[in-house]
Amino acid sequence: MSFADNWARVFVVITFLTFGEAQIIGGIVPNLIALVSWSNRILCFDGCNG
């Protein structure tokens, strides 16, 4: 393998990890926020004074 091939592989891995992380941030985090908000409203609907 040549020097250019090695750097091409590094670039592909970094790009893949960046887009994967962006997908996690864009997909999982808002779903978790919505789940926590929803469960808080359901669980505190009857018992909370707020």
LOLO-427362 format. One record per atom (N, C-alpha, C, O): x, z, y; residue in one letter; atom name. Coordinates in nm, 4 decimals, padded with zeros to 6 digits, m for minus. Example, Ala and Ser with C-alpha at 12.3 -4.5 7.8 and 13.67 -1.06 7.14 Angstrom:
BEGIN
((01.3190; 00.7800; m00.5690); "A"; "N")
((01.2300; 00.7800; m00.4500); "A"; "CA")
((01.3200; 00.7800; m00.3300); "A"; "C")
((01.4236; 00.8465; m00.3319); "A"; "O")
((01.2850; 00.7080; m00.2250); "S"; "N")
((01.3670; 00.7140; m00.1060); "S"; "CA")
((01.2900; 00.7870; 00.0030); "S"; "C")
((01.3409; 00.8039; 00.1138); "S"; "O")
This chain:
BEGIN
((00.0833; 00.0000; m00.1186); "M"; "N")
((00.0000; 00.0000; 00.0000); "M"; "CA")
((00.0878; 00.0000; 00.1250); "M"; "C")
((00.1931; 00.0635; 00.1290); "M"; "O")
((00.0440; m00.0694; 00.2222); "S"; "N")
((00.1238; m00.0777; 00.3444); "S"; "CA")
((00.0804; 00.0288; 00.4445); "S"; "C")
((m00.0189; 00.0990; 00.4257); "S"; "O")
((00.1577; 00.0378; 00.5502); "F"; "N")
((00.1306; 00.1331; 00.6568); "F"; "CA")
((m00.0067; 00.1063; 00.7206); "F"; "C")
((m00.0810; 00.1998; 00.7507); "F"; "O")
((m00.0392; m00.0208; 00.7407); "A"; "N")
((m00.1671; m00.0567; 00.8022); "A"; "CA")
((m00.2848; m00.0199; 00.7116); "A"; "C")
((m00.3899; 00.0220; 00.7601); "A"; "O")
((m00.2673; m00.0352; 00.5820); "D"; "N")
((m00.3744; 00.0021; 00.4900); "D"; "CA")
((m00.4020; 00.1529; 00.4948); "D"; "C")
((m00.5170; 00.1965; 00.4911); "D"; "O")
((m00.2957; 00.2297; 00.5028); "N"; "N")
((m00.3127; 00.3745; 00.5106); "N"; "CA")
((m00.3882; 00.4145; 00.6365); "N"; "C")
((m00.4790; 00.4975; 00.6312); "N"; "O")
((m00.3507; 00.3555; 00.7498); "W"; "N")
((m00.4195; 00.3894; 00.8745); "W"; "CA")
((m00.5638; 00.3385; 00.8742); "W"; "C")
((m00.6513; 00.4007; 00.9343); "W"; "O")
((m00.5890; 00.2261; 00.8072); "A"; "N")
((m00.7265; 00.1768; 00.7970); "A"; "CA")
((m00.8113; 00.2752; 00.7167); "A"; "C")
((m00.9265; 00.3014; 00.7512); "A"; "O")
((m00.7538; 00.3292; 00.6099); "R"; "N")
((m00.8283; 00.4283; 00.5308); "R"; "CA")
((m00.8546; 00.5543; 00.6109); "R"; "C")
((m00.9637; 00.6109; 00.6042); "R"; "O")
((m00.7555; 00.5986; 00.6866); "V"; "N")
((m00.7741; 00.7175; 00.7711); "V"; "CA")
((m00.8844; 00.6933; 00.8730); "V"; "C")
((m00.9687; 00.7801; 00.8956); "V"; "O")
((m00.8840; 00.5757; 00.9343); "F"; "N")
((m00.9863; 00.5437; 01.0334); "F"; "CA")
((m01.1256; 00.5429; 00.9710); "F"; "C")
((m01.2206; 00.5930; 01.0310); "F"; "O")
((m01.1381; 00.4863; 00.8513); "V"; "N")
((m01.2678; 00.4819; 00.7837); "V"; "CA")
((m01.3163; 00.6225; 00.7516); "V"; "C")
((m01.4343; 00.6531; 00.7691); "V"; "O")
((m01.2267; 00.7076; 00.7050); "V"; "N")
((m01.2660; 00.8452; 00.6713); "V"; "CA")
((m01.3097; 00.9213; 00.7957); "V"; "C")
((m01.4107; 00.9916; 00.7931); "V"; "O")
((m01.2345; 00.9079; 00.9045); "I"; "N")
((m01.2703; 00.9776; 01.0284); "I"; "CA")
((m01.4038; 00.9269; 01.0816); "I"; "C")
((m01.4874; 01.0059; 01.1256); "I"; "O")
((m01.4242; 00.7951; 01.0777); "T"; "N")
((m01.5510; 00.7391; 01.1239); "T"; "CA")
((m01.6674; 00.7882; 01.0387); "T"; "C")
((m01.7728; 00.8239; 01.0913); "T"; "O")
((m01.6480; 00.7901; 00.9067); "F"; "N")
((m01.7537; 00.8363; 00.8167); "F"; "CA")
((m01.7873; 00.9827; 00.8429); "F"; "C")
((m01.9047; 01.0195; 00.8475); "F"; "O")
((m01.6851; 01.0664; 00.8600); "L"; "N")
((m01.7097; 01.2081; 00.8852); "L"; "CA")
((m01.7789; 01.2300; 01.0194); "L"; "C")
((m01.8643; 01.3177; 01.0322); "L"; "O")
((m01.7419; 01.1506; 01.1186); "T"; "N")
((m01.8040; 01.1653; 01.2504); "T"; "CA")
((m01.9523; 01.1296; 01.2453); "T"; "C")
((m02.0360; 01.2029; 01.2979); "T"; "O")
((m01.9848; 01.0158; 01.1814); "F"; "N")
((m02.1251; 00.9772; 01.1728); "F"; "CA")
((m02.2022; 01.0712; 01.0820); "F"; "C")
((m02.3196; 01.0981; 01.1076); "F"; "O")
((m02.1395; 01.1217; 00.9767); "G"; "N")
((m02.2059; 01.2181; 00.8900); "G"; "CA")
((m02.2377; 01.3460; 00.9634); "G"; "C")
((m02.3458; 01.4026; 00.9469); "G"; "O")
((m02.1431; 01.3926; 01.0453); "E"; "N")
((m02.1662; 01.5133; 01.1225); "E"; "CA")
((m02.2752; 01.4905; 01.2265); "E"; "C")
((m02.3587; 01.5780; 01.2493); "E"; "O")
((m02.2746; 01.3736; 01.2893); "A"; "N")
((m02.3783; 01.3428; 01.3872); "A"; "CA")
((m02.5154; 01.3393; 01.3207); "A"; "C")
((m02.6148; 01.3821; 01.3794); "A"; "O")
((m02.5202; 01.2879; 01.1975); "Q"; "N")
((m02.6485; 01.2843; 01.1277); "Q"; "CA")
((m02.6943; 01.4253; 01.0922); "Q"; "C")
((m02.8137; 01.4549; 01.0977); "Q"; "O")
((m02.6000; 01.5131; 01.0556); "I"; "N")
((m02.6357; 01.6519; 01.0265); "I"; "CA")
((m02.6890; 01.7186; 01.1522); "I"; "C")
((m02.7914; 01.7869; 01.1484); "I"; "O")
((m02.6187; 01.6986; 01.2650); "I"; "N")
((m02.6612; 01.7604; 01.3903); "I"; "CA")
((m02.7958; 01.7035; 01.4333); "I"; "C")
((m02.8819; 01.7778; 01.4804); "I"; "O")
((m02.8149; 01.5731; 01.4178); "G"; "N")
((m02.9393; 01.5104; 01.4613); "G"; "CA")
((m03.0540; 01.5295; 01.3640); "G"; "C")
((m03.1699; 01.5138; 01.4025); "G"; "O")
((m03.0248; 01.5631; 01.2381); "G"; "N")
((m03.1310; 01.5712; 01.1391); "G"; "CA")
((m03.1647; 01.7110; 01.0947); "G"; "C")
((m03.2819; 01.7485; 01.0913); "G"; "O")
((m03.0636; 01.7896; 01.0603); "I"; "N")
((m03.0904; 01.9199; 01.0011); "I"; "CA")
((m03.1193; 02.0252; 01.1071); "I"; "C")
((m03.2102; 02.1065; 01.0906); "I"; "O")
((m03.0431; 02.0243; 01.2152); "V"; "N")
((m03.0573; 02.1292; 01.3162); "V"; "CA")
((m03.1963; 02.1289; 01.3805); "V"; "C")
((m03.2568; 02.2357; 01.3893); "V"; "O")
((m03.2503; 02.0160; 01.4258); "P"; "N")
((m03.3857; 02.0202; 01.4811); "P"; "CA")
((m03.4909; 02.0619; 01.3778); "P"; "C")
((m03.5893; 02.1276; 01.4118); "P"; "O")
((m03.4695; 02.0233; 01.2512); "N"; "N")
((m03.5638; 02.0663; 01.1479); "N"; "CA")
((m03.5569; 02.2163; 01.1272); "N"; "C")
((m03.6599; 02.2808; 01.1072); "N"; "O")
((m03.4374; 02.2727; 01.1317); "L"; "N")
((m03.4255; 02.4178; 01.1183); "L"; "CA")
((m03.4906; 02.4897; 01.2362); "L"; "C")
((m03.5569; 02.5919; 01.2182); "L"; "O")
((m03.4718; 02.4368; 01.3558); "I"; "N")
((m03.5344; 02.4980; 01.4734); "I"; "CA")
((m03.6860; 02.4929; 01.4614); "I"; "C")
((m03.7542; 02.5910; 01.4911); "I"; "O")
((m03.7386; 02.3794; 01.4180); "A"; "N")
((m03.8832; 02.3670; 01.4017); "A"; "CA")
((m03.9342; 02.4599; 01.2918); "A"; "C")
((m04.0414; 02.5188; 01.3057); "A"; "O")
((m03.8590; 02.4735; 01.1830); "L"; "N")
((m03.9006; 02.5610; 01.0740); "L"; "CA")
((m03.9032; 02.7071; 01.1178); "L"; "C")
((m03.9974; 02.7800; 01.0867); "L"; "O")
((m03.8006; 02.7492; 01.1896); "V"; "N")
((m03.7969; 02.8874; 01.2377); "V"; "CA")
((m03.9110; 02.9128; 01.3358); "V"; "C")
((m03.9765; 03.0169; 01.3297); "V"; "O")
((m03.9345; 02.8190; 01.4252); "S"; "N")
((m04.0428; 02.8348; 01.5216); "S"; "CA")
((m04.1780; 02.8411; 01.4516); "S"; "C")
((m04.2619; 02.9253; 01.4838); "S"; "O")
((m04.1983; 02.7514; 01.3556); "W"; "N")
((m04.3251; 02.7477; 01.2833); "W"; "CA")
((m04.3469; 02.8755; 01.2028); "W"; "C")
((m04.4554; 02.9336; 01.2061); "W"; "O")
((m04.2429; 02.9193; 01.1300); "S"; "N")
((m04.2578; 03.0386; 01.0476); "S"; "CA")
((m04.2764; 03.1624; 01.1351); "S"; "C")
((m04.3484; 03.2548; 01.0971); "S"; "O")
((m04.2125; 03.1648; 01.2512); "N"; "N")
((m04.2310; 03.2778; 01.3425); "N"; "CA")
((m04.3747; 03.2840; 01.3922); "N"; "C")
((m04.4326; 03.3923; 01.4014); "N"; "O")
((m04.4319; 03.1704; 01.4239); "R"; "N")
((m04.5711; 03.1701; 01.4698); "R"; "CA")
((m04.6668; 03.2088; 01.3580); "R"; "C")
((m04.7640; 03.2807; 01.3814); "R"; "O")
((m04.6399; 03.1617; 01.2369); "I"; "N")
((m04.7284; 03.1941; 01.1248); "I"; "CA")
((m04.7169; 03.3421; 01.0887); "I"; "C")
((m04.8183; 03.4087; 01.0678); "I"; "O")
((m04.5943; 03.3938; 01.0812); "L"; "N")
((m04.5762; 03.5322; 01.0383); "L"; "CA")
((m04.6202; 03.6303; 01.1449); "L"; "C")
((m04.6667; 03.7393; 01.1115); "L"; "O")
((m04.6073; 03.5959; 01.2712); "C"; "N")
((m04.6423; 03.6878; 01.3793); "C"; "CA")
((m04.7810; 03.6608; 01.4364); "C"; "C")
((m04.8190; 03.7204; 01.5372); "C"; "O")
((m04.8566; 03.5719; 01.3732); "F"; "N")
((m04.9879; 03.5377; 01.4281); "F"; "CA")
((m05.0794; 03.6591; 01.4324); "F"; "C")
((m05.1544; 03.6779; 01.5282); "F"; "O")
((m05.0730; 03.7408; 01.3287); "D"; "N")
((m05.1626; 03.8542; 01.3195); "D"; "CA")
((m05.0968; 03.9844; 01.3617); "D"; "C")
((m05.1637; 04.0744; 01.4124); "D"; "O")
((m04.9637; 03.9953; 01.3407); "G"; "N")
((m04.9015; 04.1255; 01.3571); "G"; "CA")
((m04.8272; 04.1455; 01.4877); "G"; "C")
((m04.8055; 04.2602; 01.5267); "G"; "O")
((m04.7874; 04.0414; 01.5566); "C"; "N")
((m04.7075; 04.0576; 01.6772); "C"; "CA")
((m04.7981; 04.0751; 01.7983); "C"; "C")
((m04.9115; 04.0274; 01.8020); "C"; "O")
((m04.7438; 04.1451; 01.8965); "N"; "N")
((m04.8203; 04.1689; 02.0189); "N"; "CA")
((m04.7828; 04.0716; 02.1293); "N"; "C")
((m04.8262; 04.0878; 02.2434); "N"; "O")
((m04.7024; 03.9702; 02.0967); "G"; "N")
((m04.6569; 03.8781; 02.2003); "G"; "CA")
((m04.7427; 03.7628; 02.2061); "G"; "C")
((m04.7205; 03.6733; 02.2876); "G"; "O")
